[in-house]
Amino acid sequence: MEQYQKILQFLLTIPGSVKVNDTQIRMHCPVCNKKDNKLYVGLSHNPAFTSKGLKILGYGCKQCLFSGNVGKKFYDTLGIKVDKDLMNFQSIKTGVPKTINKISKYETLNLRIPDFVRPEDKFKLDYLSKRFNRKLTMKDIFTYKIVLNLHDLYTFNNLDILQFTDKSDKKACMSIKYLIDEFSKHFVGILSVDNNKVNLRNINSERLKSKRYMVHVINKNIGNPYLYIPSTKIDLLTPTPTICLAEGNYDIIGAKELYYPEDRTDVVFAAIGTRTAYKRAINQIMKMTGFINATIHIFADNDKDTDLRWYEEMFKDMRHLLDTIHIHYNIANDSNGNPCKDFGNLSNPVELQSYII
Ligand SMILES: [Zn+2]
């Protein structure tokens, strides 16, 4: 009998435990104490383990945020003492290593997008498919770094949700748990280029009804400005470097879907959060890619308060580093006759008006 089987067999002797299948059981959760025993314990699918052939037991409660890998904390919380031989195989390092670029000093968390979709998150895929105006695939989830379930992003990467929180600050811990729970159930997210910020769209949260978008920062000690770059392959030596930019994540996704549906290795796509950040973002992308003399395409929000002169003025002092700068607006009206204004929802029409500055 393998070690994980021994542990599951032992856990099944605890009242309330039920076998789900050969590699998974469910138990009574001591944390939320809900009656319907939704604490699942089973073989971890985390590729950090499976790629090395390790059979590690993980646990996660569907009702609350009690989750992690079976070990001392798990047994302590359950209030049981076990012999050494029922500990979880090897001690597992928790925490996500970060990478720091030696030149740009840019810090990045080493996170991976979960490679599965829970049935209860399917409505989020449907929401996105509507916005993308086509059915989303697993490849899209990786390319666009979509976080269907924030809690899964943590557990899949073996990261404690309170990793970067002062655990003695009970109020802060409660608030993070509450938010992650709400985000996981009702929001869909997109992960920033440094893997440290999740930009979340509210789909059906009543409790956070007034918030359409929220940003969740994983490690608050990393202070990179906001930048989202879909994960596409880039040829750093391309003779035709191109940088496409928009303010919002969904706008740059929309622009890529509309105008660059095929895989292109000469184009970097980026969303920058706010239009005042265009210059900073281009500077940063130039540092990351070495793209000098790139053609710039800005898929701009069609607001009354910014005209072409505003963009000309902004780029004045970096003009010599760039090729042509194209500014594109969506001037279409939606079915109710209201201006669409941007590229963020492809179920709306698009009528392009383009300028070169
Ligand atoms: Zn629970």
Residues whose N, C-alpha, C, O or C-beta is under 5 A from the ligand:
A	BS01	ZN	C29 V31 C32 N33 C61 Q63 C64 F66
